[in-house]
């Protein structure tokens, strides 16, 4: 059991990297926009390049698997797959050397693209591996725990990278030279290589137990025959979409309707992303081997411990924290929803999606800080949707699990497309910024439906979530 726990700790280290780099992109966008005098839409190509790389990586994975006559991860193994992905990401960080030397936007987004390409392979291996490592009834909680580690990265990434680039936590510090951009990413590249070696030497399982010799004769794209996967792909697309679009359109909404200028928006956006950490830490309490009253106490301690991390990070950055204290009461709603779901991925997806609909409705119909905190609380209710969808989508797929994981990772592109669509609808000549959040409500309606439908499909197939690992 101890060996399995240490292997899982090794596994979730890569989840930290994904969050650290993704959130740090928000530091690079204004840096290159200022130095190259770019338009806002041009600087946003940083995010586009990063998210599209996941889709390109998944397509390459499927095509190469078909070319080599079998699932790549089933051939090379989980540890080798994650180590290879880390090496690819490390290679991407090297492009920050010419990017900084020549102040080249093209080199920089190429470097980020390759970093994310490596992340795509890592995610394809790491997500299903986290699900099958241990008690199957706690699979979604283990992914929530891994997601909580991811959100530590999203919380401290911008702070660390910002300090490394600007030499200060204070906002408004002018950047003397883009040369300082390369240092944190080169250090990150070294970290990627060290962790790749750690994975290679770790006790993580290297082979998927669901693959046998006769399996290799099956059609490579057989995963799409499972309706829970096809519907789950749509769910991942919309989930990442509603998560990213809610945050990316929030500064403009606060500027127009709450009197919070763009320069003051950063702490509120930080709280949105911290809300995902709060929700995931809450759900992850079920992944620990504790019972009874102690587990109940954990469910109350974990979210406020995560909230304390947010307060600490912003205190270091010199933010006035008093305006955020009332959010502690909003967190109680999350705890209530978590207790109602009892850790069942289908039920949790349904309940949290309904809470997301309610949060968006309150945000659209209210004003001031009530409206702002309602929109921010969407982060709380998005927090565990990824592990819930992932668990439901790959349950019962057996030998097609790795292939299905690649299909799901491909749909991360929803983060770019849905947020762009809402941004287009937010034009005053169309719906306006407040009514544009109807896009999020539509997304949540589908996610609630998927939580119910996937559970029914698995029952019809004779797949019990308590027995998922046996089928894998």
Buried (B, 14 or more C-beta within 10 A) or exposed (E): EEEEEEBBEBBBBBBBBBBBBBBBBBBBBEBBBEBBEBEEEBBBBBBBBBBBBBBBBBBBBBEEBBEEEBBBBBBBBBBBBBBBBBBBBBBBBBBBBBBBEEBBBEBBBBBBBBBBBBBBBBBBBBBBBBBBBBBBBBBBBBBBBBBBBBBBBBBBBBBBBBBBBBEEBEEEEEBEEBEBBBBBBBEBBEBBBEBBEBBBEBEBBBBBEBBEEEBBEEEBEBBBEBBBBBBBBBBBBBBBBBBBBBBBBBBBBBBBBBEBEEEBBBBBBBBBBBBBBBBBBBBBBBBBEEEEEEEEEBBBEBBBBBBEBBBEBBEEBEBEEEBBEEBEEBBEBBBEBBEEBEBBBBBBBBBBBBBBBBBBBBBBEBEEBEBBBBBBBBBBBBBBBBBBBBBBBBBBBBBBBBBBBBBBBBBBBBBBBBBBBBBEBBEEEEBBBBEBBBBBBBBBBBBBBBBBBBBEBBEEBEBBBEBBBEBB
